[in-house]
Amino acid sequence: MKRFFTACLIFITVFCAAVAVFLPPAYVTPILMYHNIDQKEGLLSVSPEDFDRQLMFLRRHKYNVIALGELAAMITGSKKIPPKTVVITFDDGSENNFTNAYPLLKKYDMPAAMFVIPNHCNWRGYLSKQQINQMAQNGIEIGSHTLNDVWLPDCDDAKLYEEIAGSKKALETITGKRVDFISYPLGGFNQRVRLAVMKAGYKAALATNPNRYSAKDDLYALERLKVSGKNAHNMLSFWFKTTGYATWFKEHKRRKKQ
């Protein structure tokens, strides 16, 4: 057993050295995407125990966990982003983000961005306006996930404006703070949607699988890495997502399938 762990350690060390030498241009600051922090075994769930373990990993290995706004400011200012920098985000605005994720984020004193759907506020299983406001006043960035969680490319111009600008206004009323970020539902966007987001006054937008021709530092097509499902138990998988090279491998794999 001892030899096995020694071999694993040697492999990881050699792999990291190779990555550092051959893939520096491929580095992309990891933006982790969560949905539910609960005990379900669904594709969009991570247990509170696994989430705790992941945050502990980031703390123990001295990762620089920053707010999304800080990352956007670095990209805008063309500043060099320190290695081992990570951003934590949540989509959909499930109530467990408040009951399960928020206490753990406070425990480790780590920031996060939560993208919520204003018209789902106070629905069963979703965040209440009071919960959203409380987190907004205590270090959590609140962003839009549109007004009704719709596929934006299919919206006509009027509906598109309502979903994008209307959700921003609704959340600013709830939090009393500027809402500068939006997450495209299901990652769906095109150039028309992108321009509408810019016109509404957002500083950045987050996707899941942006067009392969988007620059890695495109503020309106920032790619994220999903953390959920059975892989949430695998700390080696989580470590790889935080290396900064997982996005490159993900895109490379996607291109090979085309």
N, C-alpha and C positions, 0 to 999 in steps of 0.2 A: 504493500500500500504506500509506504514511504517513497519507494522508487517511482511509483505512478505519479504522485504529486510533484516529485522533483522533475520528472519528465514534462509534466504539464507546465510547470513554472518555466522551464528552459524553453519550451515551445512558445509560450506567450511572450517571453523576453525577446526571442529571436524574431517573432512576428512583428512586435512593436518596433524593433530596430529597423526591420525591412520597410515597414510602413513609413517610418520617419524619414528614411533615405529616399525611397522611390515615389511616394505619393503625396508630398506636401501640397501641390496645387489642387489636389482633390479634397482637401480638408474643408468641411462645412460645419459650422457651429451646430451641434445637435439641439434641435427643438423637439422635446418629447411630447407626445400627444396621448393624453389619457381621456377616458370617458367616465366610467363608473368605478368607484372604490367601494366594493361590496363583496359579499360572500358567494355571489353567483358564479357559475362556471361559464358564463357567456363569452362571446368573442370580444365584447367591449368592456370586460370587467377585469379588475385587479383586486385581489383581496387586501384588506387593511394591513395584514401581516406582511404580504409581499411588498406593498408600497412602503411600509416602515423600513423593511430590509433594504429597499432601493435607496431611500433617502439616507439611511445610515451608511450605505456604500459610498454615496457622493460625499458625505461629510468625512468619513474615515480616510478617503483617498484624496481629500483636499481639492475637490472640484469647485470651480467658481460658478455657483448657481446665481444667475442674475435675472432681473426683471426683463420682460419683453421690450419695454420702453428703452431700457439701457442698451440692449442689443441693437434696436432700430437706430438709436442715436449714434452708436459706433459705426454702423454701416453708412448712415447718412454722412457722417464726418470723415469717412474713409479711414477710420482709426483701426490700428491693428488689434484684433480681438485675441486676448490671451488664450493659450491652449488650455484644455480641460474646462472650457466655459460651456455651460449648459443652461437651457431655458425649459421650464416646465409649464405645460398648458393643459387645459381641460376643455372638452367640447360638450355641448348640449345642456349644461346647467342642471344636472340631476341633484336631488337633495342630498345624496350621499357625498357630494363634493363638500358640503358644509359639515355634515355630521361625522364623516370619516376622514376625508382628505385634509380639510382645513386644520383640525387639531394637530395632525402630524406635521403639516407645514410649519405651524407655530412651534411645535416641539423642536424642530431642527432649524428654526429661524430662516426659512427659505421662501423666497417670493414665488409667485405663480400667476398665470393669466387664466381666467375662466371666461369662456365664451358662452353666453346665455341667450335664450330666446325670450324676449320680453312678454310676448303673448302667451307663453307657457307658465309665467310666474303664478305661483299659488295653485297650480294644478297638482294633483296627487303625484308624488314622486319627483317633483321639480322644486327648484329653489323658490323661496318666497321673496318678496321685495325686501322684507326686513333682513333676511339672511344675506341677500346680495349687498345691501347697504352696509351691514356690519363688516363683511369681508372687505368691501371697498375702502372702508375707513381704517383698515388694519393690514395694509400691505399687499392685498390681492388686487391685481389689475382686472377690471371687468371689461370684457369686449363683447362685440355683437356676434351672434350666430344667425343673424337676420331676424325679422319680426315674427315669422311663422315657420322657420326651418324649411325653406323651399329650395328647389333646384333653380338656381339663378339664371342659367343660360336660357331657360324656357320662358322667362318672364318678359312681358311686353315692357315698354319704357316706363309707363306709369307704375306698374307693379314693381318693377325693379327699383325705382326711386323710393317707393313706399317701404320695401323690405330693407333697403340699405340705409337710407337717410332716416326713415321712421324709427328703426330700431336704435339708431344712435341717439336720437332725441329722447326716446323712451327711457333708455338706460341712463342718460345724463340726468333726467328728472329723478330717477330712483336713487342714484348715487350722489348727485350734487357735484360730480366730477366730469371732466372731459373723457369721452370715450374715443380713443385713438386707433383702436385695432378691431379688425373683423376676421372671422374665420369662415371660409366658404363652406356651406353645408355640403357634405359628401365630397368636398374638394372641387365642386363644380364651378368653373369660371371660364370666361373667354375674354377677348379684348374689350368687348362692349361692357361686360361686367366690371372688368378692371378699371376702365375709365370712369364708370359710375361710382365706384368706391373712392377713387381719387377725388372726383368732383364733390362727393359728400364730405370730404375733409378728413378722411382716415389717413393715418401716417404709415400704416402697413396692413397687409392682408396675408393670412396664412392659408396654405393649401395642404393637400396630402400628396398628390402626384402631379405636380405642375408640368406644363408642356416642356419637353426635353430641350427646347431651344431657349427657355428662360435662363437668365444668368443666375448663378447661385446666390448672388447678393441682391436679387430683384426684390425690393421691399413689398411688392404687391403680388408676389408668388413665392413666399417663403415656404420651403418644404419641411414637413415634420416626419417624425418616426413614431409609429404607433407602438404603444406599450400596452398589451392586453392579451387576454386569452391564455392558453397553456404556456406560451413563452414567458409570461410574467413570472413563472416559478424559476426560470433559468437565469441565474445571475451571470453566466458567461455571455448569454445573449444580450442581457442588459448592459454588461460592460462594453460589448461590441458597439451597441447603439450610441454609447457615450464617447467613443474614440474620436469621432469627427469624420470617420471614413465610411460609415454605414450608408450614408446618403449616396456616395459615389458608387458603392457596390450595388445598391438598390437600383440606381439608374442604369448601370452597366448591364445588370441582369435583365432589366426591362427591355433594353435595346436589343439584346441578343434574341429575345422572343419575337421581335417584330420582323 
